[in-house]
Amino acid sequence: MSTILIFIVAILIMVFAISRWKIHPFLAIIATALLLAVALGVPLKTIPDVIGKGFSSIFTGIGLVIIFGTIIGTVLEKTGAAVAMARGVERVVGRNYPRLAMMLIGWIVSIPVFCDSGFVLVSPIGKSLARRTSHPQASLMLALGAGLFASHVFIPPTPGPVAAAGMIGLDDSLLMVIAVGVVISLISLVPAYFFAGKIGKKITTVGVDLEEESDVDNVKYPSAILSFLPIIVPVLLMAMGSVAAMVRMPEWLATMFAFLGKPVIALMVAFLCCLPLLAKRGLLKQSYGIINDSLMTAGPIIFITAAGSVLGSVIVESGFVDIIKQYIGTLSVLGVLFPFIIAAILKSAQGSSTVAITTTASLMGMFSDAGSMMHALGFTTTLAATLVVMAIGAGAMTVSHANDSYFWVVTGFGGIRTTDGYRSFTLMTLIMGVTAIIAIALTALFLI
């Protein structure tokens, strides 16, 4: 019991350090891992090796995936391809179903682009659409915010879900994570769609100059086909890799498919698909700066993820999981609710979904490691591990409020007053998170 109390106190200190003292998550998580290692009796001479092993594992595993995913997102943002994708969806859906159009736009754009940036890029389209259809602007902004947020926490190659998949041991099963993430994210958007429509009618937006925003209609963007390629190509390549493992074919073809289907190779090929976008926009000479900006964005995410991996390594090394197994009867009743609750606490306390996702994933550990929390709780299959990643994502969207930068992006750029933001966007993220975890728990009940 004293060991469990030490663990709980350490996690509370970490959350307090990030949320109240504003210490950078990287330092807070590393410090927590070090203090926990000492407090739980890990031999001092082995602590440096445990830290090094945990830290380096991210760079040998999911690090390059995060980097290339971020580069692709930045290119799509800088070249206007993200807006071109949004325009393509709007042309197909927007005239008759503007709220659905904005939700789908957000859902697609946030797969490669961070939800904060995506909202800033695409919100002018929503305002223009509101003007042309006389649809409540608040409804469209909330629908856009929901679509962006759902992809942000559930679907790789967004850094949070990618990092969680890597830390739980699903590096080579990203296609499954993507597929399940697509389903769960769409389920979470169903109540959000109706909620945005209902609450949006009651909200009067402020501080928006529609005449100024109308300029977005006159900007020339890349073709939708070129814009979608960097997203579609890696998914197809990973699908080919999965087919190669299941279907009998010539050895050379299976080897090639397996090679191209590796997530890091698939994303490298996807980056090559970005080059025509850079060329058509005349940005090839600026590619150095674009990639440099991407690395500056990816760096903190990788280091926070690596710090989380250190924490996970300390938990395994300390034998903490063996103690947890004594109470496994109680914890197993929670099932996927266990990582959901942890992620939701971390999200609500410190605001960042990515930090909540990576920290919770580090606590759960690798599903193939007999000394991990995953193994102790019985999550020992690929499907079970995938559902844990989804549960963590659901917790990391529950809830967005004043300590979350995305809350201020949605309310600020959406023209929604702060008080209205709490009763609309914050409540909507709660509904989405609860809906998602119910769907995940039911799936786990019947399939694992």
C-alpha positions as CSV (number, residue, x, y, z in Angstrom):
1,M,0.0,0.0,0.0
2,S,2.9,2.4,0.8
3,T,4.2,1.8,-2.8
4,I,0.9,2.6,-4.3
5,L,0.7,5.8,-2.2
6,I,4.2,6.8,-3.3
7,F,3.1,6.4,-6.9
8,I,-0.1,8.4,-6.5
9,V,1.7,11.2,-4.7
10,A,4.4,11.3,-7.4
11,I,1.8,11.6,-10.2
12,L,-0.1,14.3,-8.3
13,I,3.1,16.3,-7.9
14,M,3.8,15.9,-11.6
15,V,0.3,17.2,-12.5
16,F,0.6,20.0,-10.0
17,A,4.1,21.0,-11.3
18,I,2.8,21.2,-14.9
19,S,-0.6,22.9,-14.2
20,R,0.1,25.2,-11.3
21,W,3.8,25.8,-11.3
22,K,3.9,25.9,-15.1
23,I,7.0,23.7,-15.2
24,H,7.6,22.3,-18.7
25,P,6.1,18.8,-19.0
26,F,9.5,17.4,-20.2
27,L,11.2,18.5,-16.9
28,A,8.2,17.6,-14.8
29,I,8.0,14.1,-16.1
30,I,11.7,13.4,-16.0
31,A,11.9,14.7,-12.4
32,T,8.9,12.6,-11.4
33,A,10.5,9.5,-13.0
34,L,13.8,10.1,-11.2
35,L,12.1,10.7,-7.8
36,L,9.9,7.7,-8.3
37,A,12.9,5.5,-9.1
38,V,14.6,6.5,-5.9
39,A,11.5,6.3,-3.7
40,L,10.5,2.8,-5.1
41,G,14.0,1.5,-4.4
42,V,15.5,1.1,-7.9
43,P,19.2,0.6,-7.3
44,L,21.0,3.9,-7.8
45,K,23.7,2.4,-10.1
46,T,21.0,1.2,-12.5
47,I,18.9,4.4,-12.7
48,P,21.0,6.1,-15.4
49,D,20.7,3.0,-17.6
50,V,16.9,2.8,-17.0
51,I,16.6,6.5,-18.0
52,G,18.8,6.1,-21.0
53,K,17.0,3.0,-22.2
54,G,13.6,4.6,-21.8
55,F,14.6,7.8,-23.5
56,S,16.4,6.2,-26.5
57,S,13.6,3.8,-27.2
58,I,11.4,6.6,-28.6
59,F,14.1,7.7,-31.1
60,T,14.6,4.1,-32.3
61,G,10.8,3.5,-32.5
62,I,8.2,6.2,-33.2
63,G,10.5,9.3,-33.3
64,L,10.9,9.5,-37.1
65,V,7.1,8.9,-37.6
66,I,6.4,11.9,-35.5
67,I,8.9,14.0,-37.4
68,F,7.7,13.1,-40.8
69,G,4.1,13.4,-39.8
70,T,4.8,16.9,-38.5
71,I,6.7,17.9,-41.7
72,I,3.8,16.7,-43.9
73,G,1.3,18.7,-41.8
74,T,3.5,21.8,-42.0
75,V,3.8,21.5,-45.7
76,L,0.0,21.1,-46.1
77,E,-0.4,24.2,-44.0
78,K,2.2,26.4,-45.7
79,T,1.2,25.5,-49.2
80,G,-2.5,26.1,-48.7
81,A,-3.2,22.4,-49.3
82,A,-5.1,22.1,-46.0
83,V,-7.5,24.8,-47.2
84,A,-7.7,23.1,-50.6
85,M,-8.9,19.9,-48.9
86,A,-11.4,21.9,-46.9
87,R,-12.6,23.6,-50.1
88,G,-13.0,20.2,-51.8
89,V,-15.3,18.9,-49.0
90,E,-17.2,22.2,-48.9
91,R,-18.0,21.9,-52.6
92,V,-19.4,18.4,-52.2
93,V,-21.3,18.8,-48.9
94,G,-21.4,22.5,-48.0
95,R,-24.3,23.9,-50.0
96,N,-27.0,21.7,-48.4
97,Y,-25.3,20.6,-45.2
98,P,-23.0,23.3,-44.0
99,R,-22.6,22.0,-40.5
100,L,-21.7,18.6,-41.7
101,A,-19.3,20.1,-44.2
102,M,-17.4,22.0,-41.5
103,M,-17.3,18.9,-39.2
104,L,-15.9,16.7,-42.0
105,I,-13.5,19.5,-43.0
106,G,-12.1,19.7,-39.5
107,W,-12.0,15.9,-39.2
108,I,-9.9,15.6,-42.4
109,V,-7.6,18.6,-42.0
110,S,-6.6,17.6,-38.4
111,I,-5.2,14.3,-39.5
112,P,-2.0,15.9,-40.7
113,V,-2.3,19.4,-39.2
114,F,-2.5,20.3,-35.5
115,C,-6.1,21.2,-34.5
116,D,-5.0,24.7,-33.3
117,S,-3.5,25.6,-36.7
118,G,-6.3,23.8,-38.5
119,F,-8.9,25.9,-36.9
120,V,-7.1,29.2,-37.7
121,L,-6.6,28.1,-41.3
122,V,-10.2,26.8,-41.9
123,S,-12.4,29.1,-39.8
124,P,-12.6,31.8,-42.5
125,I,-14.3,29.1,-44.7
126,G,-16.8,28.5,-42.0
127,K,-17.5,32.2,-41.6
128,S,-17.9,32.6,-45.4
129,L,-20.2,29.6,-45.5
130,A,-22.3,31.0,-42.6
131,R,-22.7,34.2,-44.6
132,R,-23.7,32.4,-47.8
133,T,-26.1,30.0,-46.2
134,S,-27.5,32.1,-43.3
135,H,-26.6,29.2,-41.0
136,P,-25.7,30.2,-37.4
137,Q,-21.9,30.9,-37.3
138,A,-21.5,29.5,-33.8
139,S,-22.9,26.1,-35.0
140,L,-20.4,25.9,-37.8
141,M,-17.5,26.9,-35.6
142,L,-18.4,24.3,-33.0
143,A,-18.8,21.7,-35.6
144,L,-15.4,22.6,-37.0
145,G,-13.8,22.5,-33.6
146,A,-15.3,19.1,-32.9
147,G,-14.1,17.6,-36.2
148,L,-10.6,18.9,-35.6
149,F,-10.5,17.7,-32.0
150,A,-11.7,14.2,-32.8
151,S,-8.9,13.5,-35.3
152,H,-6.3,15.2,-33.0
153,V,-6.8,12.6,-30.3
154,F,-7.7,9.5,-32.2
155,I,-6.1,9.3,-35.7
156,P,-2.4,8.9,-36.5
157,P,-0.2,10.5,-37.9
158,T,-1.3,13.2,-35.5
159,P,1.6,13.2,-32.9
160,G,-0.5,12.3,-29.8
161,P,-2.0,9.0,-31.1
162,V,1.2,8.1,-33.0
163,A,3.2,8.5,-29.8
164,A,0.7,6.5,-27.7
165,A,0.7,3.7,-30.3
166,G,4.5,3.6,-30.2
167,M,4.8,3.6,-26.4
168,I,2.2,0.8,-26.1
169,G,4.0,-1.3,-28.7
170,L,1.9,-0.7,-31.9
171,D,4.7,0.8,-34.1
172,D,4.0,-1.8,-36.8
173,S,0.2,-1.8,-36.4
174,L,-0.5,1.8,-37.1
175,L,-3.0,0.9,-39.9
176,M,-5.2,-0.8,-37.2
177,V,-4.9,2.2,-35.0
178,I,-5.9,4.5,-37.9
179,A,-8.8,2.3,-38.8
180,V,-10.2,2.0,-35.3
181,G,-9.4,5.7,-34.7
182,V,-11.5,6.6,-37.7
183,V,-14.5,4.6,-36.4
184,I,-14.3,5.9,-32.8
185,S,-13.7,9.5,-33.9
186,L,-16.8,9.4,-36.2
187,I,-18.9,7.9,-33.4
188,S,-17.8,10.7,-31.0
189,L,-18.9,13.3,-33.7
190,V,-22.5,12.1,-33.9
191,P,-23.8,13.7,-30.7
192,A,-21.4,16.7,-31.3
193,Y,-23.1,17.3,-34.6
194,F,-26.6,17.6,-33.1
195,F,-25.3,19.5,-30.0
196,A,-23.5,22.1,-32.2
197,G,-26.7,22.6,-34.2
198,K,-28.8,23.1,-31.0
199,I,-26.5,25.2,-28.9
200,G,-25.3,27.2,-31.8
201,K,-28.7,28.8,-32.4
202,K,-28.5,30.2,-28.9
203,I,-25.1,31.9,-29.3
204,T,-24.5,35.3,-30.8
205,T,-21.0,35.5,-32.2
206,V,-18.9,38.6,-31.7
207,G,-15.9,40.4,-33.2
208,V,-16.2,39.1,-36.8
209,D,-15.8,41.2,-39.9
210,L,-17.5,39.1,-42.5
211,E,-16.6,41.4,-45.4
212,E,-12.9,41.0,-44.5
213,E,-13.3,37.2,-44.2
214,S,-14.8,37.0,-47.6
215,D,-11.4,37.4,-49.2
216,V,-10.9,33.7,-48.6
217,D,-13.2,32.9,-51.4
218,N,-10.9,34.6,-53.9
219,V,-7.6,32.9,-53.0
220,K,-6.2,30.3,-55.4
221,Y,-5.2,27.1,-53.7
222,P,-3.6,23.8,-54.9
223,S,-5.8,21.1,-56.5
224,A,-7.7,18.9,-54.1
225,I,-6.1,15.8,-55.7
226,L,-2.6,16.9,-55.0
227,S,-3.6,18.1,-51.5
228,F,-5.1,14.8,-50.5
229,L,-2.2,12.6,-51.8
230,P,0.1,13.0,-48.7
231,I,-2.7,11.6,-46.5
232,I,-4.0,8.9,-48.8
233,V,-0.7,7.5,-50.0
234,P,0.7,6.4,-46.5
235,V,-2.6,4.8,-45.6
236,L,-2.6,2.8,-48.9
237,L,1.1,1.8,-48.4
238,M,0.4,0.5,-44.8
239,A,-2.6,-1.4,-46.1
240,M,-0.3,-3.0,-48.7
241,G,2.0,-4.0,-46.0
242,S,-0.8,-5.6,-44.1
243,V,-2.0,-7.5,-47.2
244,A,1.6,-8.8,-47.7
245,A,1.4,-10.4,-44.3
246,M,-1.9,-12.1,-44.9
247,V,-2.0,-13.1,-48.6
248,R,0.4,-15.5,-50.4
249,M,2.4,-13.7,-53.1
250,P,5.9,-13.8,-54.7
251,E,8.5,-13.3,-52.1
252,W,10.0,-10.2,-53.8
253,L,6.6,-8.6,-53.9
254,A,5.8,-9.4,-50.3
255,T,9.2,-8.0,-49.2
256,M,8.6,-4.8,-51.2
257,F,5.1,-4.4,-49.8
258,A,6.3,-5.1,-46.3
259,F,9.1,-2.5,-46.7
260,L,6.8,0.2,-48.1
261,G,4.2,-0.6,-45.5
262,K,6.4,0.2,-42.5
263,P,5.0,3.5,-41.1
264,V,8.2,5.4,-41.3
265,I,8.8,4.4,-44.9
266,A,5.1,5.2,-45.8
267,L,5.4,8.7,-44.3
268,M,8.7,9.3,-46.1
269,V,6.9,8.4,-49.4
270,A,4.1,10.7,-48.3
271,F,6.7,13.5,-47.9
272,L,7.8,13.0,-51.5
273,C,4.1,13.6,-52.4
274,C,4.4,17.0,-50.8
275,L,7.2,18.1,-53.2
276,P,4.7,18.9,-56.1
277,L,2.8,21.1,-53.7
278,L,5.9,23.0,-52.8
279,A,6.9,23.3,-56.4
280,K,3.5,24.5,-57.6
281,R,3.5,27.2,-54.9
282,G,7.1,28.2,-55.6
283,L,8.2,27.2,-52.1
284,L,10.9,24.7,-52.9
285,K,13.6,27.3,-52.1
286,Q,11.9,27.9,-48.8
287,S,11.7,24.2,-47.9
288,Y,14.7,24.5,-45.5
289,G,12.7,26.9,-43.4
290,I,9.5,24.9,-43.6
291,I,11.3,21.7,-42.5
292,N,13.1,23.6,-39.8
293,D,9.8,24.9,-38.5
294,S,8.5,21.4,-38.5
295,L,11.4,20.1,-36.5
296,M,10.9,22.9,-33.9
297,T,7.3,21.7,-33.6
298,A,8.1,18.0,-33.5
299,G,11.0,18.4,-31.1
300,P,9.0,19.2,-27.9
301,I,6.5,16.4,-28.7
302,I,9.3,13.9,-29.1
303,F,11.1,14.9,-26.0
304,I,7.9,14.9,-23.9
305,T,7.1,11.4,-25.3
306,A,10.7,10.3,-24.5
307,A,10.3,11.6,-21.0
308,G,7.1,9.6,-20.7
309,S,9.0,6.5,-21.9
310,V,11.5,7.1,-19.1
311,L,8.7,7.2,-16.6
312,G,7.3,3.9,-18.0
313,S,10.7,2.3,-17.8
314,V,11.0,3.3,-14.1
315,I,7.6,1.8,-13.4
316,V,8.6,-1.5,-15.0
317,E,12.1,-1.6,-13.3
318,S,10.7,-0.8,-9.8
319,G,8.4,-3.8,-9.8
320,F,5.4,-1.6,-9.3
321,V,3.3,-3.7,-11.6
322,D,3.9,-6.8,-9.5
323,I,2.3,-4.9,-6.6
324,I,-0.6,-3.7,-8.8
325,K,-1.3,-7.4,-9.7
326,Q,-2.3,-8.0,-6.1
327,Y,-5.2,-5.6,-6.7
328,I,-5.9,-6.7,-10.3
329,G,-9.3,-8.0,-9.4
330,T,-10.5,-4.5,-8.6
331,L,-8.7,-2.8,-11.4
332,S,-9.7,-5.3,-14.1
333,V,-13.3,-4.4,-13.5
334,L,-12.5,-0.9,-14.8
335,G,-11.0,-2.3,-18.0
336,V,-10.4,0.5,-20.6
337,L,-12.0,2.9,-18.1
338,F,-8.7,2.8,-16.2
339,P,-6.5,4.6,-18.9
340,F,-9.5,6.8,-19.8
341,I,-9.8,8.1,-16.2
342,I,-6.1,8.8,-15.9
343,A,-6.0,10.7,-19.3
344,A,-9.1,12.6,-18.4
345,I,-7.6,13.7,-15.0
346,L,-4.3,14.8,-16.7
347,K,-6.2,16.6,-19.5
348,S,-8.5,18.5,-17.2
349,A,-5.7,19.4,-14.8
350,Q,-3.0,20.7,-17.3
351,G,-4.8,21.3,-20.6
352,S,-2.7,19.7,-23.2
353,S,-4.2,16.6,-24.9
354,T,-0.8,15.5,-26.2
355,V,0.8,15.6,-22.7
356,A,-2.2,13.7,-21.3
357,I,-2.0,11.1,-24.1
358,T,1.8,10.5,-23.9
359,T,1.9,10.5,-20.1
360,T,-0.9,8.0,-19.8
361,A,0.6,5.8,-22.5
362,S,3.9,5.8,-20.6
363,L,2.2,4.7,-17.4
364,M,0.5,1.8,-19.3
365,G,3.7,0.6,-21.0
366,M,4.2,-2.0,-23.8
367,F,1.4,-4.6,-24.2
368,S,4.1,-7.2,-25.0
369,D,6.1,-6.5,-21.8
370,A,5.2,-8.9,-19.0
371,G,6.3,-6.2,-16.5
372,S,4.0,-3.4,-17.8
373,M,0.6,-2.2,-16.5
374,M,-0.9,-3.2,-19.9
375,H,0.1,-6.8,-19.2
376,A,-1.1,-6.7,-15.6
377,L,-4.5,-5.5,-16.7
378,G,-4.8,-8.2,-19.3
379,F,-4.4,-6.0,-22.4
380,T,-2.0,-8.4,-24.2
381,T,-3.3,-8.5,-27.8
382,T,-3.0,-6.0,-30.6
383,L,-6.7,-5.2,-30.6
384,A,-6.7,-4.7,-26.8
385,A,-3.7,-2.4,-27.1
386,T,-5.5,-0.4,-29.9
387,L,-8.6,0.0,-27.7
388,V,-6.4,1.3,-24.9
389,V,-4.9,3.9,-27.3
390,M,-8.5,4.9,-28.1
391,A,-9.5,5.1,-24.4
392,I,-6.5,7.3,-23.8
393,G,-7.6,9.5,-26.6
394,A,-11.1,9.7,-25.3
395,G,-9.8,10.8,-21.9
396,A,-7.5,13.4,-23.5
397,M,-10.5,15.2,-25.0
398,T,-12.4,15.2,-21.6
399,V,-12.6,18.2,-21.2
400,S,-11.3,21.3,-23.0
401,H,-11.6,24.4,-20.9
402,A,-9.6,27.6,-19.9
403,N,-6.2,25.9,-19.4
404,D,-6.3,24.4,-22.9
405,S,-4.9,26.6,-25.7
406,Y,-7.4,25.0,-28.2
407,F,-10.3,26.3,-26.1
408,W,-9.1,29.9,-26.7
409,V,-8.5,29.3,-30.4
410,V,-12.0,28.0,-30.9
411,T,-13.7,30.8,-28.9
412,G,-11.3,33.5,-30.1
413,F,-11.3,32.8,-33.9
414,G,-14.8,31.5,-33.8
415,G,-16.2,34.7,-32.3
416,I,-17.6,32.9,-29.3
417,R,-17.7,34.7,-25.9
418,T,-15.8,32.9,-23.1
419,T,-18.9,32.2,-21.0
420,D,-20.6,30.8,-24.1
421,G,-17.5,28.7,-24.8
422,Y,-17.9,26.9,-21.4
423,R,-21.5,26.0,-22.1
424,S,-20.9,25.0,-25.7
425,F,-17.4,23.9,-26.5
426,T,-16.4,22.6,-23.1
427,L,-19.7,20.7,-22.7
428,M,-19.4,19.4,-26.2
429,T,-15.9,17.9,-25.5
430,L,-17.3,16.2,-22.4
431,I,-20.1,14.7,-24.5
432,M,-17.7,13.5,-27.2
433,G,-15.3,12.0,-24.7
434,V,-18.0,10.1,-22.8
435,T,-19.6,8.9,-26.1
436,A,-16.2,7.6,-27.3
437,I,-15.4,5.7,-24.1
438,I,-18.8,4.1,-24.1
439,A,-18.3,2.9,-27.6
440,I,-14.7,1.7,-26.7
441,A,-15.9,-0.1,-23.5
442,L,-18.7,-1.9,-25.4
443,T,-16.3,-3.0,-28.1
444,A,-13.8,-4.2,-25.5
445,L,-16.6,-6.1,-23.7
446,F,-17.5,-8.1,-26.8
447,L,-14.1,-8.4,-28.5
448,I,-11.5,-8.8,-25.8
